[in-house]
Amino acid sequence: MDFILNLLAGAIRVTIPIAFAALAGVLSERSGVINMGLEGMMLMGSFFGVVGSYLTGNAWLGPKHFERSAENGLCRHFSS
């Protein structure tokens, strides 16, 4: 029984970010914009968050680097 509960908890924990990306895709499609790179944006944000945490040695600065990479991606998106 403990194995099944751990399996379900892990499945929910892993699928929540993908569900958020799917929700963002639905919202952007409803507004008339098709965004094909949602998973890539999630991967790049998490990558730069981990690298920022590693380089600064502070786990609390990781989300700040994630935020900076998201801002950089938005600036590139709107400038093209």
C-alpha positions in Angstrom: 0.0 0.0 0.0 2.9 2.3 0.8 4.4 1.8 -2.6 1.1 2.7 -4.4 0.8 5.9 -2.4 4.4 6.9 -3.1 3.9 6.1 -6.8 0.7 8.3 -7.0 2.3 11.1 -5.0 5.4 11.1 -7.4 3.2 11.0 -10.4 1.2 14.0 -9.3 4.4 15.9 -8.3 5.9 15.2 -11.8 2.9 16.0 -13.9 2.0 19.4 -12.3 4.5 21.5 -14.3 3.4 19.8 -17.5 -0.2 20.6 -16.6 0.7 24.2 -16.1 2.4 24.3 -19.5 -0.7 22.7 -21.1 -2.9 25.3 -19.4 -0.6 28.1 -20.7 -0.8 26.6 -24.2 -4.6 26.6 -24.0 -4.8 30.2 -22.9 -2.4 31.4 -25.5 -4.2 29.5 -28.2 -7.5 31.0 -27.1 -6.0 34.4 -27.5 -4.9 33.6 -31.1 -1.2 33.0 -30.6 0.2 29.5 -31.0 3.1 28.9 -28.7 5.1 25.8 -29.7 8.0 26.2 -27.3 6.4 26.0 -23.9 8.4 22.9 -22.8 11.6 24.5 -24.0 10.9 27.6 -22.0 10.3 25.5 -18.9 13.6 23.6 -19.4 15.6 26.8 -20.0 14.1 28.5 -17.0 14.8 25.5 -14.7 18.3 25.1 -16.1 19.3 28.7 -15.4 17.7 28.6 -12.0 19.9 25.6 -11.1 23.0 27.1 -12.6 22.3 30.4 -10.8 21.9 28.6 -7.5 25.1 26.7 -8.0 27.2 29.7 -9.0 26.0 31.9 -6.2 26.0 29.2 -3.6 22.5 30.3 -2.5 19.4 28.4 -3.1 17.2 31.4 -2.7 18.9 33.2 -5.6 17.9 30.4 -8.1 14.4 31.7 -8.7 15.9 35.1 -9.4 18.0 33.7 -12.2 14.9 31.8 -13.5 13.1 35.1 -13.6 15.9 36.8 -15.5 16.0 34.1 -18.1 12.2 34.4 -18.5 12.5 38.2 -18.9 15.3 37.6 -21.5 13.1 35.2 -23.4 10.2 37.6 -23.4 12.4 40.4 -24.7 13.6 38.2 -27.5 10.0 37.2 -28.3 8.6 40.7 -28.5 11.6 42.1 -30.4 11.3 39.8 -33.4 
